[in-house]
Amino acid sequence: MPMSLHDFRKTKIVATLGPATESAEMLERLILSGVNVLRLNMSHARPDWVRRIVGDIRTLAQRHRRAVGVLLDTQGPSIRTGDVAAKIPLGVGERFTFTVRGRVPEAGKWTSVGYEGFVDDVRTGDTLIVDNGEMKMRIVAKTADTVECEVLTEGTIGSRRHINLPGVHVSLPALTDKDKEDVLLGLEVGVDYVALSFVRDPKDLEDLRSFLRQQPSAHQPQIVAKIEHQFAVNHFEAIAREADVIMVARGDLGIECPYEELPIIQRRIVKTCQKLGRPVIVATHMLESMIQSPLPTRAEITDVANAVFEQADAIMLSGETTVGRHPLACIEVMDTIARRIERSGGANYQEHAELTSPRQKLVRSAVSLADDLKAEAILVFTRRGHMARFASWMRPRHSVIHAFTDRWPAADGLTVLRGVVPRVVEFNFEHPERTVDAAVAQLLKDGALRRGNTVVVVTNMASGERIVDGVKIRTID
């Protein structure tokens, strides 16, 4: 995996798979173009598709000896309209009825809702948003089986359209029966991350973690908390402490919250994540125009640049790589913007990091040393990934973090971390220096290091029956 010391991209790219990118040929091109994590959207994915796709990803990643993360994104407690024979046009001021339990109104325009608790959760006066913001309605009346609305914005109602209820606490469980089936499928195929949709408070994450631990699986994926609800914003720090990774899911979040607050919420979330040491992904509508256009808008360029300047761990593509006409161009655009902005500096929110353990402070010292020396690389040796996460958290100014582990699943679980290149090397527990020598030889062979480079080595390896932590300076000769 050749890598110039001067063109390394620290910000990771997450790409969602779909019809435009599901072939083995396109998967290989995505991996070779520099995508770090591939996302499976379980709102649309079938089990047989997931098994085939993950198998292809693992085969291709091994062929090119690259760590590639797989993120399974649950559908969550989604409220959707029922099926309609044809789209229903609606004008401002019209009345429209949503029904449950098979109720059919005597007159007027209507559709069903696939959630029986819908009527109980909403109140007269609440705002209802359909199809990711395309239509807005106000609830004016309800019965035991119907909710009558006044249309506030012109549009059409189609089948299976998503309904948002800003500020309404929906009684659906965060982990639905469908989500549980999908998580079990994820454990079967060995995904690296499971994203929980519409998280409201830390208990939602605790429930998912408990469900994962109850399963007879040796591999425990990391939990990604998707922040896309006002309740999640209100409880964000507690959620971040419970999660392994955070995703700023700006699609639903931009509907649930006033749009002018969205940039402030994003910055606050990224800043808090870097205080607590939680990797953070900024997602949704980053290059939306490139679903059709071969070039991004100026506003999209600035949006991606802001996420990179804030030093988010990863930036994510959704429709751009699932159904878009230019998926590889989207990767190239993100890659180009990220490399340029990284050279211009960053927000450095990690300066306010809450370090709570001696090991975290050891890694901070190693990163500070690497910054002072302008070391080309930091070499981290870790079995479970903690030391690599700590090094990424500290946001080295100059150094690439090469994180060595002895297992590919552990390497794949490091793919979302900013500035980290996950690698695999055989560990020699009796003679740790030989492991370091083997790692350096691999980096020299790949072109990631050159003779005369300075590196800082951080080890967390077993020596006999003890775990030994250490930091060393090494000049490559």
Secondary structure as GFF3:
##gff-version 3
##sequence-region A 1 477
A	DSSP	beta_strand	12	16	.	.	.	ID=ss1
A	DSSP	alpha_helix	24	33	.	.	.	ID=ss2
A	DSSP	beta_strand	37	41	.	.	.	ID=ss3
A	DSSP	alpha_helix	47	63	.	.	.	ID=ss4
A	DSSP	beta_strand	69	73	.	.	.	ID=ss5
A	DSSP	beta_strand	88	90	.	.	.	ID=ss6
A	DSSP	beta_strand	95	99	.	.	.	ID=ss7
A	DSSP	beta_strand	109	112	.	.	.	ID=ss8
A	DSSP	alpha_helix	118	121	.	.	.	ID=ss9
A	DSSP	beta_strand	127	130	.	.	.	ID=ss10
A	DSSP	beta_strand	135	142	.	.	.	ID=ss11
A	DSSP	beta_strand	146	151	.	.	.	ID=ss12
A	DSSP	beta_strand	155	157	.	.	.	ID=ss13
A	DSSP	beta_strand	163	164	.	.	.	ID=ss14
A	DSSP	alpha_helix	177	189	.	.	.	ID=ss15
A	DSSP	beta_strand	193	196	.	.	.	ID=ss16
A	DSSP	alpha_helix	202	213	.	.	.	ID=ss17
A	DSSP	beta_strand	222	227	.	.	.	ID=ss18
A	DSSP	alpha_helix	230	234	.	.	.	ID=ss19
A	DSSP	alpha_helix	236	242	.	.	.	ID=ss20
A	DSSP	beta_strand	245	249	.	.	.	ID=ss21
A	DSSP	alpha_helix	250	256	.	.	.	ID=ss22
A	DSSP	three_ten_helix	259	261	.	.	.	ID=ss23
A	DSSP	alpha_helix	262	276	.	.	.	ID=ss24
A	DSSP	beta_strand	280	283	.	.	.	ID=ss25
A	DSSP	three_ten_helix	288	291	.	.	.	ID=ss26
A	DSSP	alpha_helix	298	309	.	.	.	ID=ss27
A	DSSP	beta_strand	314	317	.	.	.	ID=ss28
A	DSSP	alpha_helix	319	322	.	.	.	ID=ss29
A	DSSP	alpha_helix	327	343	.	.	.	ID=ss30
A	DSSP	three_ten_helix	349	352	.	.	.	ID=ss31
A	DSSP	alpha_helix	358	373	.	.	.	ID=ss32
A	DSSP	beta_strand	377	381	.	.	.	ID=ss33
A	DSSP	alpha_helix	386	393	.	.	.	ID=ss34
A	DSSP	beta_strand	400	405	.	.	.	ID=ss35
A	DSSP	alpha_helix	408	412	.	.	.	ID=ss36
A	DSSP	beta_strand	420	424	.	.	.	ID=ss37
A	DSSP	alpha_helix	432	446	.	.	.	ID=ss38
A	DSSP	beta_strand	454	463	.	.	.	ID=ss39
A	DSSP	beta_strand	466	475	.	.	.	ID=ss40
###
